[in-house]
């Protein structure tokens, strides 16, 4: 059992940030009930500690009501729209993309819905993969959720198609594909991607100075995975896990 918080909950919206978040929630047609703030704080608490919904501290209210509201907002894609609304004035000079595995907990399997739920087999067992794009400041702007055994190159074209024009797109050698390079060039950008060892063209034209900043996307993953419900997938439904990732990404923008 989890010990109920005494004063404030970790990563709950402060009095300074709550009015900003509340305004966006209302814009996305989230009904302003009296307990709206406690409901959102309950969702954030669950994101932080990764506990089962039924183990939410009573200070937030009835756990089942909080889950039902979270699930309803997730089914209508409202959490993703809240994340997008929180993105204000991103730095599009450079863009960084990467993918990261997430262990799927045994409780995340067995969804009643027979549709694929983005859980695949890899060397680590059941996993899900987050494909993330960050701006020049290292803040998340787009992401995709797939099975853990999906290759980065197969998701990159769809992910990059959602992004505006930029000067350079930076990625590791896992994205070394002529198809991806051509798509980047068509966007009017430079492909800062090292070629693989067996490449005949080599890396003579590689901008290693800019490539050093690729740690920004890795730092973003580290910040997202400080939340236990992101670092380990507990949600059975893909859309609910996507909503959790959207909330975590949006929270990084809340203080901007």
C-alpha positions, -999 to +999 in steps of 0.1 A: +000+000+000+011+035-007+013+061+020-010+091+014+007+124+009+005+148+038+007+182+020+015+184-016+019+156-041+051+151-061+047+167-095+013+181-088+005+214-105+014+242-081-008+272-075+013+291-101+008+265-129-027+252-122-045+282-137-025+277-170-033+240-170-069+245-160-075+270-189-062+244-214-083+216-199-114+237-203-105+246-239-104+209-246-140+204-233-130+188-200-159+195-177-150+218-148-163+199-118-154+210-083-129+182-079-112+187-113-079+197-097-078+167-073-087+144-102-058+157-123-035+155-093-046+119-088-036+111-124-003+128-119+004+109-087-003+076-105+020+087-133+047+094-108+046+063-086+032+038-111+007+023-086-025+004-095-055+028-098-072+012-069-042+021-047-046+058-052-046+076-018-081+085-006-071+122-005-077+124-043-112+109-040-127+077-053-100+059-074-127+044-097-141+078-106-106+091-113-098+062-136-131+065-154-125+102-161-089+095-172-101+066-195-129+087-210-106+116-218-081+092-232-107+076-255-114+110-270-077+119-274-080+148-250-047+143-232-028+144-265-045+177-274-037+191-240+000+182-246-001+200-280-017+230-265+011+233-239+037+235-267+044+272-270+071+287-293+093+256-298+128+259-312+126+244-347+162+252-357+172+216-350+152+185-344+164+153-326+147+119-330+153+086-312+135+055-299+136+039-264+123+005-251+099+004-222+094-028-203+057-040-203+046-052-169+027-084-167-004-065-156-003-046-190-012-078-209-045-095-214-066-065-226-102-073-233-099-054-265-086-077-292-069-050-312-031-048-311-020-028-280+016-020-290+032-048-269+058-068-288+085-094-281+121-083-279+153-095-262+139-079-230+106-098-232+073-079-236+082-043-245+067-012-259+087+015-278+085+052-276+097+071-307+104+107-296+112+139-314+125+169-294+131+205-305+164+224-303+159+230-265+154+193-258+116+195-252+093+168-267+071+179-296+060+146-312+060+109-302+047+076-315+040+044-295+047+010-312+055-026-304+090-031-289+102-050-319+094-022-344+125-008-361+132+029-357+136+034-395+100+022-402+085+048-378+108+077-386+091+088-420+057+091-403+072+109-374+091+134-395+061+140-417+044+156-387+073+181-381+076+215-396+107+226-417+140+228-399+177+233-406+188+199-394+175+166-382+198+147-359+197+109-352+220+080-344+231+054-370+200+033-364+183+058-387+209+054-415+186+049-444+187+065-479+149+068-477+151+088-445+179+109-458+160+117-490+129+127-469+150+150-448+165+167-478+131+172-493+121+190-462+151+214-469+171+201-439+205+185-434+206+148-423+230+147-393+231+109-391+263+089-390+267+061-416+272+025-406+305+008-407+298-010-440+287+021-458+308+030-489+301+067-486+317+072-452+312+101-429+333+128-446+304+152-447+292+145-411+287+174-388+301+159-356+298+192-337+261+193-341+258+155-335+272+161-300+239+177-291+220+144-297+222+139-259+192+163-258+168+136-269+184+111-246+180+136-217+143+140-226+139+102-223+156+103-189+132+130-177+102+111-189+113+079-174+117+095-139+079+087-139+074+051-130+042+047-151+063+058-181+095+039-174+074+007-170+042+002-189+013-008-166-016+002-189-033-025-208-046-002-236-023+015-260-043+047-260-041+049-222-003+045-222-001+071-250-021+094-228+003+089-199+032+097-222+014+128-235+007+140-199+044+135-190+055+154-222+031+181-215+043+184-179+078+192-192+063+222-210+041+234-182+068+255-166+080+270-199 
